Amino acid sequence: MEIPARFEDMRSLEDSEIGDAIKSLLDDKDFQKVLKGILKGVPIWVHRLYTRRFKTVNSFQSGMVVPIFKHLLKKNSKGYTYDFSALPQDRTNLVYLSNHRDIIIDSALLDIILLDEGKKSVEIGIGNNLLIYPWIKTLVRLNRSFIVNRSATAAELLESSKTLSSYIRFVITEKNSPVWLAQREGRAKDSNDRTQKSVLKMLAMDGDDSISEKLQSLHITPLTISYEYDPCDYLKAAEFQLKRDNPDYVKSGQADLDNMKTGLFGYKGRIHCQVAAPVDDEIRNLDPSVPRNRFLEQVAEIIDTHIFRNYRIYPCNRIALDMLRGDNAESKNYTAQEKAGFQTYLDGQLAKIDIPNPDWDFLKERILTMYANPLINHYSSLPS
């Protein structure tokens, strides 16, 4: 397949390119250190021999990436469950619009599930701010990731967004492949998952049809990922205080790397992925004559409602809400032992925070809010 030249700097790699990409990864000293840390005791020459068999991206992911992630999830979680029964059987070219908790695991989980079911993995939108080392860029492009320009200037932003929109439509219509995209730029660090209008506006830039028709043609499919525990919660809380105390604070590349490592290797408890049906019909039923911004708001509300309804609610969400509000309204849904366990977990996460002048009450409130918000939003989405 011929890929338009305008996508060259952002596109994922094709099957014909994976041999050179794998070789460059295994030659990279920094990547070798990462690989040795994950798969202890396996020499690099074994990886070189093993990876020669991979001739397609799917075979590389199924034979190398999926086993590594399953190994990590077995060590650092209680496993994952999923329900994809709402997916149409006759369509694979969907845009999975997902809530965003973890930089790496969110989209990796979707890939694991799809590949285990014999389906094609997704193309993944990833911000260029995360491409801290050359090997990271090679690895993510090898795993069907395309690069989202998060460092575009105001003058560059419109053209960058148009190119991104065009590439996503190219993947859906020409490559007939699914796409994973976060519902917002960056993670919702307080777990208040709200679809940004700017994401929908970008998706609707390419093409000459109406905004309603363009969004329908992408087959937007809400995906809800629920982690029992977020290993990055203490890092997110610390960032909240750093930004509160210094409005000019900008997270460093090293901080992004720390979040990626903590998300990969930290404990996540139980994990559940729930997919809703594509929202084509719901978008089609909206009044197309309303102002553009209001139309986008309504589409965002549709997506958010599905994401909120499909949360898997854990005892820690209920305990956090009671602790945040200072009552026991949810206490019938958890035990005293579960509450004591969450308190121990909370104390342990707070103890990991290492910033100047920590405001412990504020930091505790931030972590409790992260765990309470999914339940608050879940309740708001239920029929009254």
N, C-alpha and C positions, 0 to 999 in steps of 0.2 A: 504494500500500500504506500502510495506517495503522500508524504506529510508536508503540508505547506511550509515554506521556508520561514514564515513569520512566527512559527511555533518552535523554532530550533532551540532557543535558549531556555525554554520552559518545559518541553515535552518529556514524557517518560521514554525509556529505552525500548526498542523493538527487539524481537527474538534474535535477529541477525547480529545484534550488538552485545549480547550478554557475555559471550566468550571473552572479549577484550575487557569488559567491565569487571567480571569476576577476577581476571588476572590482575588488574590494577588494584583491586581491593586486597587480594592476598599478598601483593607486593608492598602494600602500605604498612609501615612499621606501627603507626598508631592503631590501625584497624587490627593488626595482629595481636596487639595488647588487649584490645576489647574482646576479640574472639577467644583468646586464652583465658580471660576472666570468666567468660560464660561457659565454655566447654573445657574445663581444666584437664590437663594431661593429654590433649589431642594435639600432636605436632602439626605444624603448618603444612608439611609435605603430604600429610594424610588428607587435609582439606583440598589441596591442589589435585590430588588423585581422584578424590570423591566427586569434586565439582565438574570434572571433565564430561560427566554424563549429561549435564544439563544443556539442552539445546533450545529451550523455550523459557520465557519468563515464568509461565505456570509451573513447569517442571522444576525450575530453581526454587520457586516459592514452596511447592509441595514437598520437595526433597530436602531443602535446607532451612528455609525460614520458618515454616510451620512447626517442624520438630523442635527448633530452638525456642520458639515462643511457647509451645506446649510444655517444654521443660521448665521454663521460667514460671509459667502459670501454676504448674504443679507444685513448685517450691514456694511460691509467694501468694497463693490464693487457695480458697476452698473449691476451686473449679468454677466453670461457667455453665449456664443454661441459656437456652434461647427458644424463641417462638417466632418462626418466619412463615406461619401458616397463612398470613394475610397477603403474601406476595402472589402476584398473578403468575400462573404457570407458563404462560405463553410470551412473557416479556422479561428480558434481562437488562436492557439498556435503560436503567433507572438512575436518577440522582438521589442517593441516600443522603438526606439532610439530617445531620445528627447533632445531638447535644455533645458537648466537648468537655471531658474531664481530664484525660491523660493525653499527653503529646503523642505518644507512640501507640499505646495499647488500644485506644478506641478503634482506629481503622484496622489495626492488626487482627483484632477479634473478628471483625466482619470478614476479613480475608480468610481466616481460619475456617469459619463456618461455611462460607461459600465453596472454598476449595475441598473441604471434607465432603460436601454434597456433590462434588464433580462439576461445579460451575466455575465460570471465569471470575477471577479476582477483580477488585475494583481499581480504577484509577483514583489516586488520592491527592487532594489539594494540600500542599504543605508550604508554609511561609518561608521565604528566603532568609528570614532572621534566625532560623534554626540550623542553617547550613554552615556551621561554625568551622568545620574542617572539610577539605576536599573529599575525603572518603565518605562523609555523610551524604554529600550531594550525589556521589556515584551510587551509594547503597539505596537511597530513596528512589532515585530514577530507575534503578534496576528493579525495584518493587512497585512499578507502575505509578510512581508519584510524579506529579507535575508541579512546577514551582510557581507559587503565588508571590508577586512582588509586593512585599510589605514595606519596602523602603522607598517606594516611589514618591517623588516630590509632588506638590500640588499640581504643577504643570504637567507631570507625567501620568498622573493618576487616571485621568479619563481614558487615555490611549491604552494604558496597562489593563484597565478594567474591561475595555472592549476586546482586547486580545484574549484575556482570560475567558470571557463569555463565549467568544468564538471557538476557543479550544474545547471547552466543555461540550458545546453543541457538536463539534467535530467528533469527539469521542463517542457521544450518544448516537449520532446519526450515521457516521461513516465507519467508525471502528466497531459499532454495535456493542459497546462495552459499558458496564455500570461505572458510576462515579461516586466517591465518598467526599462529602464536603461538610465542614462544620457549619452550624447554623449562625455563627457569629465569628468575627475576627478574634482569634485567640480563645483561650479557655474561659468559661464563666467561673471565675475564681470564688464566687460566693454561691455557686451551684444554682443560681437563679437563671435557668436556661431560657433565654428569650431570643427568638429569631430576629436578626437585624435586618431592617428594610434594605440596607445597603447591599447585603448579600443577594436578596431577591432582585434588586434593581440591576445588579451586575449580571445575574442570570438572564435577565430579560433584555439585555442590550443588543444581542446579536439577532439578526433577522428582521423581516419587514412586516410580519404579522402584528396583530394587536398584542398588548402586554399579556392579556389573558391567554391568548392562543400560544404565545411563546412559552409561558410557564407551564401550560398543560402539556406541551410537546416534550418537555423534559421529564415528565413522569416523576415528579418530586415525591419521595417516599420517606416519611418521618421515621427516624431510627432513635430509639431510646436505649441508652446504656446506663445501667445502674450498678455502681460499685458499693459494696457494704462499707468499705473503708477506703479513703483516699490517702495514700502514703505521702502525697505532696501537701496535705492540708496545713501542716505547720509552716511550710515554705510560702504558701499562699497567704497565710495569716501575717507572716513577717513582712511580706511585700505590701499588704494593706497598710501596716503601720509605717513602713518606710515612705510610702506615697503620701500618707496623712501628714507625716512630720516634715516631708520635703516634697512639695508639689512638682519640683523639677527632677525628681528621682527617675532614672531610666534603668531598667533591668539590664545587666550585662550579659554578654554571650556566655560567660561562665555560669551565670545563674540559670540560663536556659538549659545548659548542659547538666547542671545539678538536678533540675526538675526532670529531665529525660531519664537520668540514671535512677533517681529516686522512684519515679513512676514504674520503671522496668523491674527494679529489684525489691521495691517495698511491698509490704503485705496489703492485700486488697480484700481479703475475706471472700464473700460470695459475689459473683458477677452474673448479671442477667442482661441479655440483649433482646429487645422486643421491636418488631417491625410492624408498622401500620400499613394499610393499603395505600397505593398512590393517591394523591389528593386531586387528581385531574377533574373528576366530576364536581367536587366541592368548589374548585376554582371556576369551573364553567358556570356554576349556578350563581356566582357573584354578579352584581350589577356592574357592567363594564363602563357605565357612564359616570361613575363617581370619580372625583379627582384622583390622579395617579397615586399620590402619597397615601390617600385613604384606601385605595385598592390594595396597595402593597401591605398596609397595616392589616387589612382583613385576611390576606393570604398568610401573613405571619401568625395571626391569631389562630388560624386553622391548624397550622403546623404545630404551634405551641400546645394547643389543646391535645393533640394526639400524643405528643412527647410526654406531657404531664400525666395523662391517663395511663400511660404504659410504664410508668416507673414501677420498679419492684421495691416496695417499702420494707425496710429492715427495722429491727428493734431500735438500733442506734438513731434512726431518723425520728422515731417517736420520743425517745429519751431526750434527745437534743432539743426538740420542740418544747417539752415540759420544762427542761432546765432553762431554756431561753425565756420562757414566759413566767417561770416561777410557779407553776401549778402542776397538777397530776392528771390532766384531762386525758392523757393517752395511757395512763398506767395500767389499764386493764389489758393492754396489748403487749406488755413486756413484764418480765419477772424482776424481782429484787436482785437476783444474781446477774441478770443481763445489765441492769443499771449499774451495779458495782463494777462490772467488767468494762463498761463504757467509760466510767469515771477514771478507772485505772489507765485505760487507753488514752483518754484526754490528757491526763496528767503527764503521761509519757511523751506525747507529742509536743506539749507545751515546753517540756524540759529540753527538747531538741533545738528550740529557737535561740539563735545566737545573733542578736542585733544590739546596737547601742540603746541604752535606756528603754528596755522592754516595758510596755504598758500591759501588764498581765491581764487585767480586767478586759481591756480592749481585745487582746489576742484571743482570750477564751471566748469572748462574744463572737468573734469572727469565725472561729472553728465551729462553734455551736450553730451559727447561722448557715454554714456550709451544709451541715447535716440536716437541719430543719427545713431548708427551702424546698427540697424535693417533695416533702410531705405537704407543706403549705400549698405548693403549686398543684399537687395531685388533688387535694381537696377542692381547689378553685376550679378544676376542670370537670368535676363530676356534675351530672345533672342535678338541679336543685329540686 
